[in-house]
Amino acid sequence: MILDFGGGFFLRRATAADHPALAMICLKTGDAGKDASSREGDPELLGLLYTIPYQVLEPELAFIIDSPAGAAGYLLGAADTAAFNASLASDWYPDLQRRVADPGPDSSRWRGSDWARHRVHHPDFAVPPALAAYPSHGHIDLLPQARGKGIGRRAMAFLESALPRAARPASTSKSCRRIMMR
């Protein structure tokens, strides 16, 4: 346990064994915080895009929020967004592209998770100019049972303090203390 939130909720480092939980939480919060299960045809794909890469590529900044009923959220970060995106492009996406078929460019024919499959084959790793001053970023999602308890605020404060310590030498700056939400 890294941080005790009380009420049986606590933060711990995520491991490869947590990949199914990361994917499940991503799916269950994938519709603007609501459950995206009914709209997605591939229940694992959102996790393969948005959560599991953090545990693989930035394991020191990948955490699970556990509860008495099991995983109730995640907290993910990247100390250097540009380097993380470069690793996604070179180390993560090529294998994913081999495993996932491109649905083609005609979005009128897309169904279920085809939008995500298209993104796998046509990713955009550019950092918007407005965010260039903030080299680090964080990402959090909580299932309903973990919401409204101050867990999100405390978890993000923890990540904000961890990012400067995890920053690679090229990105060590005061702006590392600022994070953006994805």
N, C-alpha and C positions, 0 to 999 in steps of 0.2 A: 504494500500500500504506500502510495506517495502522498496522498492528501485525503483526509477523512472529512466528508461533507456532513456527516451526521445522518441519523435515520437509516443506517445501513448502506448509504451511498458513499463510494470512495473512488478515487482516481488511482489507476495503476497503468504501468507501461503495457502497451499492446504487443502481442507476439503474433507469429505466423498462425498460431492456433486460433486467433481471433478473427481471421479473414472472413469466415461466415457471419460472425456478429457484425463486423464492419459493413459488410454488404447488406445485411438485413436492416440495420439502423438507417443506412443510406436510403434504402428503398422505402422504409416506413416513414421517412421524413422528406422524401424526394419530390413532393408536390407542395412546394412552399411551406414546408414544415409538417404537412399532412401526409398520409399514407398514399404512395404512388403505385401500390400493388395492382390496382385495377386497370391502370393505363399502360403498364410496362409488360411486355411480352417475355422479357428475360430478367428474372429476379436478381441475377448476379451482376448484370452489366453496369448498373450505376455504381456499385461498389468497386468494380474493376477500373472505372474511370475516375472516381472521386474520393475514394478512401483507402483502398488497399495499397495503392502506390506509395502513400505516405509511410505506411508501416514498413514497406520494403526499402524505400529509398531514403527515408528520414526516420529510422526507428527510434532515435533518441527523442524525437518530438511527436511520437504517436502514442496516444493514451486511450484507454477504455474507462468509461464511467460505469462502475459496477453497482448493482443494487441487490437487495435480498432475492429478487426474481431473476437475476442475471444481468447481462449487459443492457444499460439504459441510455447509453450515449457514447460519443467519442469526442476527443479533442486532438486535433492534428495541426502540425505546423511545419513550415519550411523556413529555415534560417536565411536562405538566399533563394528568393523566388526564381531569378533567372537561371541559377545553377540547377534548381529543382526541375524547372521546365526543360532544360537541356537534357537532364537525365531521363525525364519522361520520354522525350523525343528519341533518344539513343538507346535507352535500356528497357523501357516499359512498352511503348507503343508498337515497336516492330513485332514482338511476339503476339500482342493482342490483335494486330492487323492480320496476322496469319490465322488466328483462331476465329475471327469474326468477319462475316461476309459484308461487303459494302452493299447497301440496298440501292445504290444508284442515286443520281442527282434529282430525280423527280419526286419532290416531297409530297405531291398529291397521291402517290402510290405507297407512301410509308404507312406502316401500321405498328402499333405497340412500341417497341424499343428501337425501331428503325432510325429514329432521329439520333439516338446514341450510337448506333452502328455506323451511321454516316460520320458522326464526329470522330469516331475511332480512325477512320480513313482520311479525314480532312480536319485534323486538329489545328487549333490556333494557340500557339504558345507565347504569343506576344504579350508583353506587359504594357498595359495602357500608359501613355505618357503621364497622366495624372497620378499614377501610382509609383512612378520611377523613384520618387524620394523615399519610398518605403520598401526596402529590399526584402523584408520578411513578411510572411502572412500566416494567418491562423484560420482554422475551420472547426466549427463545433456544430453538432446536432444532438438534440436530446429527445428521447421518447417521452410521451405525455407524463409518465409516472415520475420523471426527473425534473419536470418543469415547475416553475413557481416556487422553488425552494432556495433560490440564490446560487444554485450549483453552476449555472452557466456563467454568471458574473465572476464567481470565485475561480472557476476553471480557466476562464480567459485571463484573469489577473495572473494566475500561475503561469500560463503560457507566455504572457507578456514578459514576465520576469525570466523565463527560461530561454527565450529567443536570443538575447544578447550573449548569454553564456555558450549557446550552441552555434553562434554565427561563425562562419568561415572567416579567416583573416581578411579576405577581400571585401567583405560586407560588414565589417565591424564599424559601426557608427552609431551616433545618438538616434538616428532614425530607425535603427533596428528595434528600438523599444516600442515603436508604433507598429500596429498590425492592421491588416485589412481583413475584412470578412469576405469569404467567397460564398 
